[in-house]
């Protein structure tokens, strides 16, 4: 049995309006999404880490002053800026390669809720493992690290889903048409295409 088309955020899907050529997603779009998510994600990690190290840490044998807790939370949040920017960019590029759950309405690319939900889940597993490892590295406590990583799952699932839905309605970095349109509109992609050709 075939699934019925899922309604998109833009309105009802119709097969007749979809074009057979998917628009191309530039690396600039992936980078812009990585930066915008990292700002949201790192602020969330900083706040959660500080609160959990300060108030839950003593239950696990960590006795930090608020200043020390903020120092550890800052190290976790700042280090994850680097690790997660790389992981998020690679995650975005994978999902651009995998076009499941996308369609076109005229020239506008749309993502289904199912795709956004699946992207949210796969990203959250990868990112929470990264945060847990960083928290363990900077606190020395497995229990505190698991607490930070575990609570982060709930907050970041919600934040990431809404981040994806916002970006699903932003046209920046989406190029309609053939690969030549992609190269003409994204100098980074053009340089990569030229180097691959030579």
Contact map, one row per residue, 1 for C-alpha under 8 A:
111000000000000000000000000000000000000000000000000000000000000000000000000000000000000000000000000000000000000000000000000000000000000000000000000000000000000000000000000000000000000000000000000000
111100000000000000000000000000000000000000000000000000000000000000000000000000000000000000000000000000000000000000000000000000000000000000000000000000000000000000000000000000000000000000000000000000
111110000000000000000000000000000000000000000000000000000000000000000000000000000000000000000000000000000000000000000000000000000000000000000000000000000000000000000000000000000000000000000000000000
011111000000000000000000000000000000000000000000000000000000000000000000000000000000000000000000000000000000000000000000000000000000000000000000000000000000000000000000000000000000000000000000000000
001111100000100000000000000000000000000000000000000000000000000000000000000000000000000000000000000000000000000000000000000000000000000000000000000000000000000000000000000000000000000000000000000000
000111110000100000000000000000000000000000000000000000000000000000000000000000000000000000000000000000000000000111000000000000000000000000000000000000000000000000000000000000000000000000000000000000
000011111011100000000000000000000000000000000000000000000000000000000000000000000000000000000000000000000000000110000000000000000000000000000000000000000000000000000000000000000000000000000000000000
000001111111100000000000000000000000000000000000000000000000000000000000000000000000000000000000000000000000011110000000000000000000000000000000000000000000000000000000000000000000000000000000000000
000000111110000000000000000000000000000000000000000000000000000000000000000000000000000000000000000000000000000110000000000000000000000000000000000000000000000000000000000000000000000000000000000000
000000011111000000000000000000000000000000000000000000000000000000000000000000000000000000000000000000000000010000000000000000000000000000000000000000000000000000000000000000000000000000000000000000
000000111111100000000000000000000000000000000000000000000000000000000000000000000000000000000000000000000000000000000000000000000000000000000000000000000000000000000000000000000000000000000000000000
000000110111110000000000000000000000000000000000000000000000000000000000000000000000000000000000000000000000000000000000000000000000000000000000000000000000000000000000000000000000000000000000000000
000011110011111000000000000000000000000000000000000000000000000000000000000000000000000000000000000000001000000000000000000000000000000000000000000000000000000000000000000000000000000000000000000000
000000000001111111000000000000000000000000000000000000000000000000000000000000000000000000000000000000001000000000000000000000000000000000000000000000000000000000000000000000000000000000000000000000
000000000000111111000000000000000000000000000000000000000000000000000000000000000000000000000000000000000000000000000000000000000000000000000000000000000000000000000000000000000000000000000000000000
000000000000011111000000000000000000000000000000000000000000000000000000000000000000000000000000000000000000000000000000000000000000000000000000000000000000000000000000000000000000000000000000000000
000000000000011111100000000000000000000000000000000000000000000000000000000000000000000000000000000000011100000000000000000000000000000000000000000000000000000000000000000000000000000000000000000000
000000000000011111110000000000000000000000000000000000000000000000000000000000000000000000000000000000111100000000000000000000000000000000000000000000000000000000000000000000000000000000000000000000
000000000000000011111100000000000000000000000000000000000000000000000000000000000000000000000000000000011110000000000000000000000000000000000000000000000000000000000000000000000000000000000000000000
000000000000000001111100000000000000000000000000000000000000000000000000000000000000000000000000000000000000000000000000000000000000000000000000000000000000000000000000000000000000000000000000000000
000000000000000000111110000000000000000000000000000000000000000000000000000000000000000000000000000000000000000000000000000000000000000000000000000000000000000000000000000000001100000000000000000000
000000000000000000111111000000000000000000000000000000000000000000000000000000000000000000000000000000110000100000000000000000000000000000000000000000000000000000000000000000011000000000000000000000
000000000000000000001111100000000000000000000000000000000000000000000000000000000000000000000000000000000010100000000000000000000000000000000000000000000000000000000000000001111100000000000000000000
000000000000000000000111110000000000000000000000000000000000000000000000000000000000000000000000000000000000000000000000000000000000000000000000000000000000000000000000000001111010010000000000000000
000000000000000000000011111011000000000000000000000000000000000000000000000000000000000000000001000000000000000000000000000000000000000000000000000000000000000000000000000011100000000000000000000000
000000000000000000000001111111000000000000000000000000000000000000000000000000000000000000000000000000000000000000000000000000000000000000000000000000000000000000000000000011100000010001001000000000
000000000000000000000000111111100000000000000000000000000000000000000000000000000000000000001000000000000000000000000000000000000000000000000000000000000000000000000000000010000000000000011000000000
000000000000000000000000011111110000000000000000000000000000000000000000000000000000000000000000000000000000000000000000000000000000000000000000000000000000000000000000000010000000000001010000000000
000000000000000000000000111111111000000000000000000000000000000000000000000000000000000000000000000000000000000000000000000000000000000000000000000000000000000000000000000111000000000000000000000000
000000000000000000000000111111111100000000000000000000000000000000000000000000000000000010011000000000000000000000000000000000000000000000000000000000000000000000000000000000000000000000000000000000
000000000000000000000000001111111110000000000000000000000000000000000000000000000000000010000000000000000000000000000000000000000000000000000000000000000000000000000000000000000000000000000000000000
000000000000000000000000000111111111000000000000000000000000000000000000000000000000000000000000000000000000000000000000000000000000000000000000000000000000000000000000000000000000000000000000000000
000000000000000000000000000011111111100000000000000000000000000000000000000000000000000000000000000000000000000000000000000000000000000000000000000000000000000000000010000000000000000000000000000000
000000000000000000000000000001111111110000000000000000000000000000000000000000000000100110000000000000000000000000000000000000000000000000000000000000000000000000000000000000000000000000000000000000
000000000000000000000000000000111111111000000000000000000000000000000000000000000000100000000000000000000000000000000000000000000000000000000000000000000000000000000000000000000000000000000000000000
000000000000000000000000000000011111111100000000000000000000000000000000000000000000000000000000000000000000000000000000000000000000000000000000000000000000000000000000000000000000000000000000000000
000000000000000000000000000000001111111110000000000000000000000000000000000000000000000000000000000000000000000000000000000000000000000000000000000000000000000100100000000000000000000000000000000000
000000000000000000000000000000000111111111000000000000000000000000000000000000001001100000000000000000000000000000000000000000000000000000000000000000000000000000000000000000000000000000000000000000
000000000000000000000000000000000011111111100000000000000000000000000000000000000000000000000000000000000000000000000000000000000000000000000000000000000000000000000000000000000000000000000000000000
000000000000000000000000000000000001111111110000000000000000000000000000000000000000000000000000000000000000000000000000000000000000000000000000000000000000001000000000000000000000000000000000000000
000000000000000000000000000000000000111111111000000000000000000000000000000000000000000000000000000000000000000000000000000000000000000000000000000000000001000000000000000000000000000000000000000000
000000000000000000000000000000000000011111111100000000000000000000000000000011011000000000000000000000000000000000000000000000000000000000000000000000000000000000000000000000000000000000000000000000
000000000000000000000000000000000000001111111110000000000000000000000000000010000000000000000000000000000000000000000000000000000000000000000000000000000000000000000000000000000000000000000000000000
000000000000000000000000000000000000000111111111000000000000000000000000000000000000000000000000000000000000000000000000000000000000000000000000000000010011000000000000000000000000000000000000000000
000000000000000000000000000000000000000011111111100000000000000000000000100110000000000000000000000000000000000000000000000000000000000000000000000000010000000000000000000000000000000000000000000000
000000000000000000000000000000000000000001111111110000000000000000000000110110000000000000000000000000000000000000000000000000000000000000000000000000000000000000000000000000000000000000000000000000
000000000000000000000000000000000000000000111111111000000000000000000000100000000000000000000000000000000000000000000000000000000000000000000000000000000000000000000000000000000000000000000000000000
000000000000000000000000000000000000000000011111111100000000000000000000000000000000000000000000000000000000000000000000000000000000000000000000000100110000000000000000000000000000000000000000000000
000000000000000000000000000000000000000000001111111110000000000000001001100100000000000000000000000000000000000000000000000000000000000000000000000100000000000000000000000000000000000000000000000000
000000000000000000000000000000000000000000000111111111000000000001001101100000000000000000000000000000000000000000000000000000000000000000000000000000000000000000000000000000000000000000000000000000
000000000000000000000000000000000000000000000011111111110000000000000000000000000000000000000000000000000000000000000000000000000000000000000000000000000000000000000000000000000000000000000000000000
000000000000000000000000000000000000000000000001111111111000000000000000000000000000000000000000000000000000000000000000000000000000000000000001001100000000000000000000000000000000000000000000000000
000000000000000000000000000000000000000000000000111111111100010100001000100000000000000000000000000000000000000000000000000000000000000000000001000000000000000000000000000000000000000000000000000000
000000000000000000000000000000000000000000000000011111111100000111001000000000000000000000000000000000000000000000000000000000000000000000000000000000000000000000000000000000000000000000000000000000
000000000000000000000000000000000000000000000000001111111100000000000000000000000000000000000000000000000000000000000000000000000000000000000000000000000000000000000000000000000000000000000000000000
000000000000000000000000000000000000000000000000001111111111000000000000000000000000000000000000000000000000000000000000000000000000000000000001000000000000000000000000000000000000000000000000000000
000000000000000000000000000000000000000000000000000111111111111100000000000000000000000000000000000000000000000000000000000000000000000000000001000000000000000000000000000000000000000000000000000000
000000000000000000000000000000000000000000000000000011111111111100000000000000000000000000000000000000000000000000000000000000000000000000000000000000000000000000000000000000000000000000000000000000
000000000000000000000000000000000000000000000000000000011111110000000000000000000000000000000000000000000000000000000000000000000000000000000000000000000000000000000000000000000000000000000000000000
000000000000000000000000000000000000000000000000000000011111110000000000000000000000000000000000000000000000000000000000000000000000000000001011000000000000000000000000000000000000000000000000000000
000000000000000000000000000000000000000000000000000000001111111000000000000000000000000000000000000000000000000000000000000000000000000000000000000000000000000000000000000000000000000000000000000000
000000000000000000000000000000000000000000000000000010001111111100000000000000000000000000000000000000000000000000000000000000000000000000001000000000000000000000000000000000000000000000000000000000
000000000000000000000000000000000000000000000000000000001100111110000000000000000000000000000000000000000000000000000000000000000000000000000000000000000000000000000000000000000000000000000000000000
000000000000000000000000000000000000000000000000000011001100011111111000000000000000000000000000000000000000000000000000000000000000000000000000000000000000000000000000000000000000000000000000000000
000000000000000000000000000000000000000000000000000001000000001111111000000000000000000000000000000000000000000000000000000000000000000000000000000000000000000000000000000000000000000000000000000000
000000000000000000000000000000000000000000000000010001000000000111111100000000000000000000000000000000000000000000000000000000000000000000000000000000000000000000000000000000000000000000000000000000
000000000000000000000000000000000000000000000000000000000000000111111110000000000000000000000000000000000000000000000000000000000000000000000000000000000000000000000000000000000000000000000000000000
000000000000000000000000000000000000000000000000000000000000000111111111000000000000000000000000000000000000000000000000000000000000000000000000000000000000000000000000000000000000000000000000000000
000000000000000000000000000000000000000000000000110011000000000111111111100000000000000000000000000000000000000000000000000000000000000000000000000000000000000000000000000000000000000000000000000000
000000000000000000000000000000000000000000000000010000000000000001111111110000000000000000000000000000000000000000000000000000000000000000000000000000000000000000000000000000000000000000000000000000
000000000000000000000000000000000000000000000000000000000000000000111111111000000000000000000000000000000000000000000000000000000000000000000000000000000000000000000000000000000000000000000000000000
000000000000000000000000000000000000000000000000110000000000000000011111111100000000000000000000000000000000000000000000000000000000000001100000000000000000000000000000000000000000000000000000000000
000000000000000000000000000000000000000000001110110010000000000000001111111110000000000000000000000000000000000000000000000000000000000000000000000000000000000000000000000000000000000000000000000000
000000000000000000000000000000000000000000000100000000000000000000000111111111000000000000000000000000000000000000000000000000000000000000000000000000000000000000000000000000000000000000000000000000
000000000000000000000000000000000000000000000000000000000000000000000011111111100000000000000000000000000000000000000000000000000000000001000000000000000000000000000000000000000000000000000000000000
000000000000000000000000000000000000000000001100100000000000000000000001111111110000000000000000000000000000000000000000000000000010011001000000000000000000000000000000000000000000000000000000000000
000000000000000000000000000000000000000001101100000000000000000000000000111111111000000000000000000000000000000000000000000000000000000000000000000000000000000000000000000000000000000000000000000000
000000000000000000000000000000000000000001000000000000000000000000000000011111111100000000000000000000000000000000000000000000000000000000000000000000000000000000000000000000000000000000000000000000
000000000000000000000000000000000000000000000000000000000000000000000000001111111110000000000000000000000000000000000000000000000000010000000000000000000000000000000000000000000000000000000000000000
000000000000000000000000000000000000000001000000000000000000000000000000000111111111100000000000000000000000000000000000000000000110010000000000000000000000000000000000000000000000000000000000000000
000000000000000000000000000000000000010001000000000000000000000000000000000011111111100000000000000000000000000000000000000000000000000000000000000000000000000000000000000000000000000000000000000000
000000000000000000000000000000000000000000000000000000000000000000000000000001111111110000000000000000000000000000000000000000000000000000000000000000000000000000000000000000000000000000000000000000
000000000000000000000000000000000000000000000000000000000000000000000000000000111111111000000000000000000000000000000000000000000100000000000000000000000000000000000000000000000000000000000000000000
000000000000000000000000000000000000010000000000000000000000000000000000000000011111111100000000000000000000000000000000000000100100000000000000000000000000000000000000000000000000000000000000000000
000000000000000000000000000000000110010000000000000000000000000000000000000000011111111110000000000000000000000000000000000000000000000000000000000000000000000000000000000000000000000000000000000000
000000000000000000000000000000000000000000000000000000000000000000000000000000000111111111000000000000000000000000000000000000000000000000000000000000000000000000000000000000000000000000000000000000
000000000000000000000000000000000000000000000000000000000000000000000000000000000011111111100000000000000000000000000000000000100000000000000000000000000000000000000000000000000000000000000000000000
000000000000000000000000000000000100000000000000000000000000000000000000000000000001111111110000000000000000000000000000001000000000000000000000000000000000000000000000000000000000000000000000000000
000000000000000000000000000001100100000000000000000000000000000000000000000000000000111111111000000000000000000000000000000000000000000000000000000000000000000000000000000000000000000000000000000000
000000000000000000000000000000000000000000000000000000000000000000000000000000000000011111111100000000000000000000000000000000000000000000000000000000000000000000000000000000000000000000000000000000
000000000000000000000000000000000000000000000000000000000000000000000000000000000000001111111110000000000000000000000000001000000000000000000000000000000000000000000000000000000000000000000000000000
000000000000000000000000000001000000000000000000000000000000000000000000000000000000000111111111000000000000000000000000000000000000000000000000000000000000000000000000000000000000000000000000000000
000000000000000000000000001001000000000000000000000000000000000000000000000000000000000011111111100000000000000000000000000000000000000000000000000000000000000000000000000000000000000000000000000000
000000000000000000000000000000000000000000000000000000000000000000000000000000000000000001111111110000000000000000000000000000000000000000000000000000000000000000000000000000000000000000000000000000
000000000000000000000000000000000000000000000000000000000000000000000000000000000000000000111111111000000000000000000010000000000000000000000000000000000000000000000000000000000000000000000000000000
000000000000000000000000100000000000000000000000000000000000000000000000000000000000000000011111111000000000000000000000000000000000000000000000000000000000000000000000000000000000000000000000000000
000000000000000000000000000000000000000000000000000000000000000000000000000000000000000000001111111000000000000000000000000000000000000000000000000000000000000000000000000000000000000000000000000000
000000000000000000000000000000000000000000000000000000000000000000000000000000000000000000000111111100000000000000000000000000000000000000000000000000000000000000000000000000000000000000000000000000
000000000000000000000000000000000000000000000000000000000000000000000000000000000000000000000011111111000000000000000000000000000000000000000000000000000000000000000000000000000000000000000000000000
000000000000000000000000000000000000000000000000000000000000000000000000000000000000000000000000011111000000000000100000000000000000000000000000000000000000000000000000000000000000000000000000000000
000000000000000000000000000000000000000000000000000000000000000000000000000000000000000000000000001111100000001101100000000000000000000000000000000000000000000000000000000000000000000000000000000000
000000000000000000000000000000000000000000000000000000000000000000000000000000000000000000000000001111110000111100100000000000000000000000000000000000000000000000000000000000000000000000000000000000
000000000000000001000100000000000000000000000000000000000000000000000000000000000000000000000000000011111000111000000000000000000000000000000000000000000000000000000000000000000000000000000000000000
000000000000000011100100000000000000000000000000000000000000000000000000000000000000000000000000000001111111110000000000000000000000000000000000000000000000000000000000000000000000000000000000000000
000000000000110011100000000000000000000000000000000000000000000000000000000000000000000000000000000000111111110000000000000000000000000000000000000000000000000000000000000000000000000000000000000000
000000000000000011100000000000000000000000000000000000000000000000000000000000000000000000000000000000011111000000000000000000000000000000000000000000000000000000000000000000000000000000000000000000
000000000000000000100010000000000000000000000000000000000000000000000000000000000000000000000000000000011111100000000000000000000000000000000000000000000000000000000000000000010000000000000000000000
000000000000000000000000000000000000000000000000000000000000000000000000000000000000000000000000000000011111110000000000000000000000000000000000000000000000000000000000001000000000000000000000000000
000000000000000000000110000000000000000000000000000000000000000000000000000000000000000000000000000001111011111000000000000000000000000000000000000000000000000000000000000001000000000000000000000000
000000010100000000000000000000000000000000000000000000000000000000000000000000000000000000000000000001111001111100000000000000000000000000000000000000000000000000000001100000000000000000000000000000
000000010000000000000000000000000000000000000000000000000000000000000000000000000000000000000000000011100000111110110000000000000000000000000000000000000000000000000001000000000000000000000000000000
000001111000000000000000000000000000000000000000000000000000000000000000000000000000000000000000000011000000011111110000000000000000000000000000000000000000000000000000000000000000000000000000000000
000001111000000000000000000000000000000000000000000000000000000000000000000000000000000000000000000000000000001111111000000000000000000000000000000000000000000000000000000000000000000000000000000000
000001000000000000000000000000000000000000000000000000000000000000000000000000000000000000000000000010000000000111111100000000000000000000000000000000000000000000000000000000000000000000000000000000
000000000000000000000000000000000000000000000000000000000000000000000000000000000000000000000000000111000000001111111110000000000000000000000000000000000000000000000000000000000000000000000000000000
000000000000000000000000000000000000000000000000000000000000000000000000000000000000000000000000000000000000001111111111000000000000000000000000000000000000000010011000000000000000000000000000000000
000000000000000000000000000000000000000000000000000000000000000000000000000000000000000000000000000000000000000011111111100000000000000000000000000000000000000010000000000000000000000000000000000000
000000000000000000000000000000000000000000000000000000000000000000000000000000000000000000000000000000000000000001111111110000000000000000000000000000000000000000000000000000000000000000000000000000
000000000000000000000000000000000000000000000000000000000000000000000000000000000000000000000010000000000000000000111111111000000000000000000000000000000000000000000000000000000000000000000000000000
000000000000000000000000000000000000000000000000000000000000000000000000000000000000000000000000000000000000000000011111111100000000000000000000000000000000100110000000000000000000000000000000000000
000000000000000000000000000000000000000000000000000000000000000000000000000000000000000000000000000000000000000000001111111110000000000000000000000000000000100000000000000000000000000000000000000000
000000000000000000000000000000000000000000000000000000000000000000000000000000000000000000000000000000000000000000000111111111000000000000000000000000000000000000000000000000000000000000000000000000
000000000000000000000000000000000000000000000000000000000000000000000000000000000000000100100000000000000000000000000011111111100000000000000000000000000000000000000000000000000000000000000000000000
000000000000000000000000000000000000000000000000000000000000000000000000000000000000000000000000000000000000000000000001111111110000000000000000000000001001100000000000000000000000000000000000000000
000000000000000000000000000000000000000000000000000000000000000000000000000000000000000000000000000000000000000000000000111111111000000000000000000000000000000000000000000000000000000000000000000000
000000000000000000000000000000000000000000000000000000000000000000000000000000000000000000000000000000000000000000000000011111111100000000000000000000000000000000000000000000000000000000000000000000
000000000000000000000000000000000000000000000000000000000000000000000000000000000001001000000000000000000000000000000000001111111110000000000000000000000000000000000000000000000000000000000000000000
000000000000000000000000000000000000000000000000000000000000000000000000000000000000000000000000000000000000000000000000000111111111000000000000000011011000000000000000000000000000000000000000000000
000000000000000000000000000000000000000000000000000000000000000000000000000000000000000000000000000000000000000000000000000011111111100000000000000010000000000000000000000000000000000000000000000000
000000000000000000000000000000000000000000000000000000000000000000000000000000010011000000000000000000000000000000000000000001111111110000000000000000000000000000000000000000000000000000000000000000
000000000000000000000000000000000000000000000000000000000000000000000000000100010000000000000000000000000000000000000000000000111111111000000000100110000000000000000000000000000000000000000000000000
000000000000000000000000000000000000000000000000000000000000000000000000000000000000000000000000000000000000000000000000000000011111111100000000110110000000000000000000000000000000000000000000000000
000000000000000000000000000000000000000000000000000000000000000000000000000000000000000000000000000000000000000000000000000000001111111110000000100000000000000000000000000000000000000000000000000000
000000000000000000000000000000000000000000000000000000000000000000000000000100110000000000000000000000000000000000000000000000000111111111000000100000000000000000000000000000000000000000000000000000
000000000000000000000000000000000000000000000000000000000000000000000000000100000000000000000000000000000000000000000000000000000011111111111001100110000000000000000000000000000000000000000000000000
000000000000000000000000000000000000000000000000000000000000000000000000000000000000000000000000000000000000000000000000000000000001111111111101100000000000000000000000000000000000000000000000000000
000000000000000000000000000000000000000000000000000000000000000000000000000000000000000000000000000000000000000000000000000000000000111111110000000000000000000000000000000000000000000000000000000000
000000000000000000000000000000000000000000000000000000000000000000000001001100000000000000000000000000000000000000000000000000000000011111110000000000000000000000000000000000000000000000000000000000
000000000000000000000000000000000000000000000000000000000000000000000001000000000000000000000000000000000000000000000000000000000000001111111001100000000000000000000000000000000000000000000000000000
000000000000000000000000000000000000000000000000000000000000000000000000000000000000000000000000000000000000000000000000000000000000001111111100000000000000000000000000000000000000000000000000000000
000000000000000000000000000000000000000000000000000000000001010000000000000000000000000000000000000000000000000000000000000000000000001100111111100000000000000000000000000000000000000000000000000000
000000000000000000000000000000000000000000000000000000000000000000000000000000000000000000000000000000000000000000000000000000000000000100011111110000000000000000000000000000000000000000000000000000
000000000000000000000000000000000000000000000000000000000001000000000000000000000000000000000000000000000000000000000000000000000000000000001111111000000000000000000000000000000000000000000000000000
000000000000000000000000000000000000000000000000000110011001000000000000000000000000000000000000000000000000000000000000000000000000001100101111111100000000000000000000000000000000000000000000000000
000000000000000000000000000000000000000000000000000000000000000000000000000000000000000000000000000000000000000000000000000000000011111100101111111110000000000000000000000000000000000000000000000000
000000000000000000000000000000000000000000000000000000000000000000000000000000000000000000000000000000000000000000000000000000000001000000000111111111000000000000000000000000000000000000000000000000
000000000000000000000000000000000000000000000000000100000000000000000000000000000000000000000000000000000000000000000000000000000000000000000011111111100000000000000000000000000000000000000000000000
000000000000000000000000000000000000000000000001100100000000000000000000000000000000000000000000000000000000000000000000000000000011001000000001111111110000000000000000000000000000000000000000000000
000000000000000000000000000000000000000000000000000000000000000000000000000000000000000000000000000000000000000000000000000000011011001000000000111111111000000000000000000000000000000000000000000000
000000000000000000000000000000000000000000000000000000000000000000000000000000000000000000000000000000000000000000000000000000010000000000000000011111111100000000000000000000000000000000000000000000
000000000000000000000000000000000000000000000001000000000000000000000000000000000000000000000000000000000000000000000000000000000000000000000000001111111110000000000000000000000000000000000000000000
000000000000000000000000000000000000000000011001000000000000000000000000000000000000000000000000000000000000000000000000000000010000000000000000000111111111000000000000000000000000000000000000000000
000000000000000000000000000000000000000000000000000000000000000000000000000000000000000000000000000000000000000000000000000100010000000000000000000011111111100000000000000000000000000000000000000000
000000000000000000000000000000000000000000000000000000000000000000000000000000000000000000000000000000000000000000000000000000000000000000000000000001111111110000000000000000000000000000000000000000
000000000000000000000000000000000000000000010000000000000000000000000000000000000000000000000000000000000000000000000000000000000000000000000000000000111111111000000000000000000000000000000000000000
000000000000000000000000000000000000000010010000000000000000000000000000000000000000000000000000000000000000000000000000000100000000000000000000000000011111111100000000000000000000000000000000000000
000000000000000000000000000000000000000000000000000000000000000000000000000000000000000000000000000000000000000000000001100100000000000000000000000000001111111110000000000000000000000000000000000000
000000000000000000000000000000000000000000000000000000000000000000000000000000000000000000000000000000000000000000000000000000000000000000000000000000000111111111000000000000000000000000000000000000
000000000000000000000000000000000000000100000000000000000000000000000000000000000000000000000000000000000000000000000000000000000000000000000000000000000011111111100000000000000000000000000000000000
000000000000000000000000000000000000100000000000000000000000000000000000000000000000000000000000000000000000000000000001000000000000000000000000000000000001111111110000000000000000000000000000000000
000000000000000000000000000000000000000000000000000000000000000000000000000000000000000000000000000000000000000000011001000000000000000000000000000000000000111111111000000000000000000000000000000000
000000000000000000000000000000000000000000000000000000000000000000000000000000000000000000000000000000000000000000000000000000000000000000000000000000000000011111111100000000000000000000000000000000
000000000000000000000000000000000000100000000000000000000000000000000000000000000000000000000000000000000000000000000000000000000000000000000000000000000000001111111110000000000000000000000000000000
000000000000000000000000000000000000000000000000000000000000000000000000000000000000000000000000000000000000000000010000000000000000000000000000000000000000000111111111000000000000000000000000000000
000000000000000000000000000000000000000000000000000000000000000000000000000000000000000000000000000000000000000000010000000000000000000000000000000000000000000011111111100000000000000000000000000000
000000000000000000000000000000000000000000000000000000000000000000000000000000000000000000000000000000000000000000000000000000000000000000000000000000000000000001111111110000000000000000000000000000
000000000000000000000000000000001000000000000000000000000000000000000000000000000000000000000000000000000000000000000000000000000000000000000000000000000000000000111111110000000000000000000000000000
000000000000000000000000000000000000000000000000000000000000000000000000000000000000000000000000000000000000011000000000000000000000000000000000000000000000000000011111111000000000000000000000000000
000000000000000000000000000000000000000000000000000000000000000000000000000000000000000000000000000000000000010000000000000000000000000000000000000000000000000000001111111000000000000000000000000000
000000000000000000000000000000000000000000000000000000000000000000000000000000000000000000000000000000000000000000000000000000000000000000000000000000000000000000000111111100000000000000000000000000
000000000000000000000000000000000000000000000000000000000000000000000000000000000000000000000000000000000001000000000000000000000000000000000000000000000000000000000001111111000000000000000000000000
000000000000000000000000000010000000000000000000000000000000000000000000000000000000000000000000000000000000000000000000000000000000000000000000000000000000000000000000011111000000000000000000000000
000000000000000000000000111110000000000000000000000000000000000000000000000000000000000000000000000000000000000000000000000000000000000000000000000000000000000000000000001111100000000000000000000000
000000000000000000000011110010000000000000000000000000000000000000000000000000000000000000000000000000000000100000000000000000000000000000000000000000000000000000000000001111110000000000000000000000
000000000000000000000011110000000000000000000000000000000000000000000000000000000000000000000000000000000000000000000000000000000000000000000000000000000000000000000000000011111000110010000000000000
000000000000000000000111000000000000000000000000000000000000000000000000000000000000000000000000000000000010000000000000000000000000000000000000000000000000000000000000000001111100110000000000000000
000000000000000000001111000000000000000000000000000000000000000000000000000000000000000000000000000000000000000000000000000000000000000000000000000000000000000000000000000000111111110000000000000000
000000000000000000001010000000000000000000000000000000000000000000000000000000000000000000000000000000000000000000000000000000000000000000000000000000000000000000000000000000011111110000000000000000
000000000000000000000001000000000000000000000000000000000000000000000000000000000000000000000000000000000000000000000000000000000000000000000000000000000000000000000000000000001111111000000000000000
000000000000000000000000000000000000000000000000000000000000000000000000000000000000000000000000000000000000000000000000000000000000000000000000000000000000000000000000000000001111111100000000000000
000000000000000000000000000000000000000000000000000000000000000000000000000000000000000000000000000000000000000000000000000000000000000000000000000000000000000000000000000000111111111110000000000000
000000000000000000000001010000000000000000000000000000000000000000000000000000000000000000000000000000000000000000000000000000000000000000000000000000000000000000000000000000111111111111001100000000
000000000000000000000000000000000000000000000000000000000000000000000000000000000000000000000000000000000000000000000000000000000000000000000000000000000000000000000000000000000011111111101100100000
000000000000000000000000000000000000000000000000000000000000000000000000000000000000000000000000000000000000000000000000000000000000000000000000000000000000000000000000000000000001111111100100000000
000000000000000000000000000000000000000000000000000000000000000000000000000000000000000000000000000000000000000000000000000000000000000000000000000000000000000000000000000000100000111111100000000000
000000000000000000000000010100000000000000000000000000000000000000000000000000000000000000000000000000000000000000000000000000000000000000000000000000000000000000000000000000000000011111111100000000
000000000000000000000000000000000000000000000000000000000000000000000000000000000000000000000000000000000000000000000000000000000000000000000000000000000000000000000000000000000000001111111110000000
000000000000000000000000001100000000000000000000000000000000000000000000000000000000000000000000000000000000000000000000000000000000000000000000000000000000000000000000000000000000000001111111000000
000000000000000000000000011000000000000000000000000000000000000000000000000000000000000000000000000000000000000000000000000000000000000000000000000000000000000000000000000000000000011001111111100000
000000000000000000000000000000000000000000000000000000000000000000000000000000000000000000000000000000000000000000000000000000000000000000000000000000000000000000000000000000000000011101111111110000
000000000000000000000000000000000000000000000000000000000000000000000000000000000000000000000000000000000000000000000000000000000000000000000000000000000000000000000000000000000000000000111111111000
000000000000000000000000000000000000000000000000000000000000000000000000000000000000000000000000000000000000000000000000000000000000000000000000000000000000000000000000000000000000000000011111111100
000000000000000000000000000000000000000000000000000000000000000000000000000000000000000000000000000000000000000000000000000000000000000000000000000000000000000000000000000000000000001000001111111110
000000000000000000000000000000000000000000000000000000000000000000000000000000000000000000000000000000000000000000000000000000000000000000000000000000000000000000000000000000000000000000000111111111
000000000000000000000000000000000000000000000000000000000000000000000000000000000000000000000000000000000000000000000000000000000000000000000000000000000000000000000000000000000000000000000011111111
000000000000000000000000000000000000000000000000000000000000000000000000000000000000000000000000000000000000000000000000000000000000000000000000000000000000000000000000000000000000000000000001111111
000000000000000000000000000000000000000000000000000000000000000000000000000000000000000000000000000000000000000000000000000000000000000000000000000000000000000000000000000000000000000000000000111111
000000000000000000000000000000000000000000000000000000000000000000000000000000000000000000000000000000000000000000000000000000000000000000000000000000000000000000000000000000000000000000000000011111
